[in-house]
Amino acid sequence: MSKIFTPTNQIRLTNVAVVRLKKAGKRFELACYKNKVLSWRNNVEKDIDEVLQTHTVFTNVSKGQAAKKEELIKAFGKTDETEICREILSKGELQVSEKERHSAMDTQMNSIINSVAALCVNPETRRPYPSTIIEKSLKDAHFSIKPNRNTKQQTLDAIKLLKTHMPIERSRMKIRITFAAKKDNGPKLVESIVKMAASVELEEWIESTLQITIFIDPGNYRAIDDLVRNETKGKGLVELLELKDVVEAEEIF
């Protein structure tokens, strides 16, 4: 649909994408701008005004029928339409043509496949899998796109599912930790750090500064960062050097 007129206030809505949510036995709709709904769900677009054509909650966008206050209270327990719009944007179904739906799903699937390939490795070789292998494995595992979940969430879902079908794990991060320490107390912090490391590449003293370079699983980054910050009273430095530890071919054989 290209143009919609609301009969009550004659606001003209153009380039409309409808997001629909059924709740409490009633259908609620939003008039949105095309291409903005997915950007919102992927946290690319932060401004809700760029997504909504109007903050009105409709029962039928094409006819310009706005939801009544009592209908909103029954279904959502409130009348704040902007807050209700946020819920509908999050949980509702984007109404698109079958062709547009397939195109959007194909694009999102390709993004997920490429993200998994970039973030994961074969734990036996420490090398990434080709995208074609990831694609085939996801298909064999019957992975399907969920329109209401963003690409990042579904990438994590895909990795979790793949772990039950093939040897795969998140790529390790290479980080360097630098902090001033004395040789009698520095090793205590290093010991705590090493316990959370997959491997240690380098540990050296530069005058009174201790520097250690390690590989870690991404899930341990926050814990190590918090540990260093607390133990050094904010004076320690944690630097991300590489996102993944891809082993070169000659190092494997």
C-alpha positions in Angstrom: 0.0 0.0 0.0 1.4 3.4 -0.9 -1.1 5.9 0.7 -3.4 5.6 3.7 -5.7 8.3 5.0 -7.0 8.4 8.6 -10.7 9.5 8.5 -10.6 11.4 11.8 -7.7 13.8 11.4 -6.8 13.3 7.7 -3.1 12.5 8.5 -1.7 11.0 5.3 0.6 8.0 5.9 2.9 7.1 3.0 5.5 4.4 2.5 3.8 2.4 5.2 5.0 -0.8 6.8 2.6 -2.4 9.2 3.6 -4.2 12.4 0.8 -6.3 13.9 0.3 -7.8 17.3 -2.6 -9.9 18.5 -3.3 -9.6 22.2 -6.3 -10.1 24.5 -8.3 -11.2 21.5 -7.7 -8.0 19.7 -5.5 -7.0 16.8 -3.2 -3.9 17.2 -1.2 -2.3 14.5 1.5 0.3 14.0 2.2 2.4 10.9 6.0 2.4 10.4 8.5 3.4 7.8 9.7 0.6 5.6 13.3 -0.6 6.2 13.2 1.0 9.7 11.6 -1.9 11.7 14.5 -4.3 11.1 17.0 -1.5 11.9 15.2 -0.9 15.2 15.2 -4.6 16.1 18.9 -4.9 15.2 19.6 -1.9 17.5 20.9 0.1 14.5 18.1 2.6 14.7 17.7 4.1 18.2 15.2 6.9 17.6 11.6 5.5 17.7 10.4 8.6 15.8 12.4 7.4 12.8 10.5 4.1 12.9 7.0 5.2 13.6 4.9 7.3 11.2 2.8 8.2 14.2 2.7 7.2 17.9 -0.9 6.1 17.4 -1.9 2.5 18.1 -4.4 1.3 15.5 -6.8 -1.6 15.3 -6.6 -1.2 11.5 -4.0 1.0 9.9 -5.4 0.8 6.4 -8.8 2.1 7.6 -7.2 4.6 10.0 -9.0 3.1 13.0 -7.3 4.0 16.2 -7.5 1.7 19.2 -9.7 2.9 22.0 -8.3 3.7 25.5 -10.3 0.8 27.1 -8.9 -1.6 24.5 -5.3 -0.6 25.3 -5.9 -0.9 29.1 -7.4 -4.4 28.7 -4.6 -5.6 26.4 -1.5 -3.8 27.8 -2.6 -2.5 31.2 -1.7 1.1 30.3 -2.6 3.9 27.9 0.9 5.3 27.1 0.9 4.7 23.4 4.6 5.2 23.0 5.4 2.5 25.5 2.8 0.3 23.8 4.4 1.0 20.5 7.7 -0.2 21.8 6.1 -3.5 22.9 4.4 -4.0 19.5 7.6 -3.2 17.7 9.4 -5.8 19.8 6.9 -8.6 19.7 4.7 -7.9 16.7 4.9 -9.3 13.2 6.0 -7.1 10.3 3.5 -7.4 7.5 5.3 -7.7 4.2 4.7 -9.4 0.9 5.9 -13.0 0.5 8.6 -11.8 -1.8 9.8 -9.2 0.6 9.6 -11.7 3.5 11.8 -14.2 1.7 14.3 -11.5 0.6 14.6 -10.2 4.2 15.0 -13.8 5.6 17.7 -14.6 3.0 19.6 -11.4 3.9 19.4 -12.1 7.6 20.3 -15.8 7.2 23.4 -14.8 5.1 24.3 -12.3 7.9 24.0 -15.0 10.5 26.1 -17.5 8.5 28.9 -14.9 8.0 28.8 -13.9 11.6 29.1 -17.5 12.8 32.0 -18.1 10.4 33.8 -14.9 11.6 33.2 -15.7 15.3 33.9 -19.4 15.5 36.6 -22.0 14.8 37.1 -25.7 14.7 38.5 -26.4 18.2 40.7 -29.2 16.8 42.5 -27.0 14.3 41.7 -23.5 15.6 40.8 -22.5 12.1 37.5 -21.0 11.0 35.0 -23.0 9.0 34.1 -21.8 5.5 30.7 -20.2 5.2 29.5 -23.0 3.0 30.1 -25.5 5.8 28.3 -23.3 8.3 25.4 -22.9 5.9 25.1 -26.7 5.3 25.4 -27.5 9.0 22.7 -25.0 10.0 20.4 -26.5 7.3 21.1 -30.0 8.6 20.4 -28.8 12.1 17.0 -27.3 10.9 17.9 -23.8 12.0 15.2 -21.3 11.1 14.9 -17.5 11.2 12.8 -16.0 13.9 11.5 -12.6 12.6 11.2 -11.1 16.1 14.8 -11.7 17.2 17.7 -9.6 15.9 20.7 -10.9 14.0 23.0 -10.9 17.0 20.6 -12.9 19.2 20.0 -15.4 16.4 23.8 -15.7 15.7 24.2 -16.8 19.3 21.2 -19.2 18.9 22.9 -20.6 15.8 26.2 -21.2 17.5 24.5 -23.0 20.4 22.6 -25.2 18.0 25.7 -26.0 15.9 27.5 -27.2 19.1 25.1 -30.1 19.2 25.9 -31.1 15.6 29.6 -30.4 15.0 32.9 -29.5 16.8 32.7 -25.7 17.0 33.5 -23.0 19.6 33.8 -19.3 19.8 37.1 -17.8 18.6 39.4 -16.8 21.3 40.3 -13.1 22.0 43.9 -12.0 22.3 44.3 -9.4 25.0 47.2 -7.6 26.7 47.1 -6.6 30.3 49.4 -4.0 31.7 49.7 -2.8 35.3 52.2 -1.4 37.7 53.2 -4.0 40.3 55.8 -5.2 42.7 57.3 -8.6 42.2 55.9 -9.7 45.5 52.3 -8.9 44.8 52.0 -8.8 40.9 52.1 -12.6 40.5 49.0 -13.0 42.7 46.9 -11.0 40.2 48.6 -12.8 37.3 47.7 -16.1 38.9 44.0 -15.1 39.0 44.2 -13.9 35.4 45.9 -17.0 34.1 43.1 -19.2 35.6 40.7 -17.5 33.2 43.0 -17.7 30.2 43.0 -20.4 27.5 46.7 -19.9 27.0 49.5 -17.4 27.9 51.6 -16.0 25.0 53.9 -13.6 26.9 54.6 -12.5 30.5 57.3 -9.9 31.1 58.4 -7.1 33.4 59.2 -3.7 31.9 60.9 -1.9 34.8 58.1 -1.8 37.5 55.3 -2.7 35.0 54.0 -6.2 34.4 52.7 -7.0 31.0 50.9 -10.3 30.1 49.5 -11.3 26.8 46.9 -14.1 26.8 44.2 -15.8 24.7 40.8 -16.0 26.4 37.3 -17.2 25.6 35.1 -14.1 24.9 32.9 -14.9 27.8 35.8 -14.2 30.2 36.7 -10.7 29.0 34.3 -8.9 31.3 35.4 -10.8 34.4 39.1 -10.2 33.6 38.5 -6.5 32.9 36.6 -6.2 36.2 39.3 -8.0 38.1 42.1 -5.9 36.7 40.2 -2.7 37.3 39.4 -3.6 40.9 42.8 -4.9 41.9 44.7 -2.0 40.3 42.1 0.6 41.4 41.4 1.5 37.8 45.1 2.0 36.8 45.5 -1.3 35.0 45.0 -1.5 31.2 43.3 -4.3 29.3 43.7 -4.1 25.5 42.0 -6.2 22.8 44.7 -7.2 20.3 42.9 -9.7 18.2 39.3 -11.0 18.1 40.3 -14.5 17.2 43.4 -16.8 17.2 43.4 -18.2 13.7 46.3 -20.6 13.4 48.3 -20.4 10.2 48.4 -23.6 8.0 52.1 -24.3 8.6 51.5 -24.2 12.4 49.0 -27.0 12.1 51.1 -29.7 10.5 
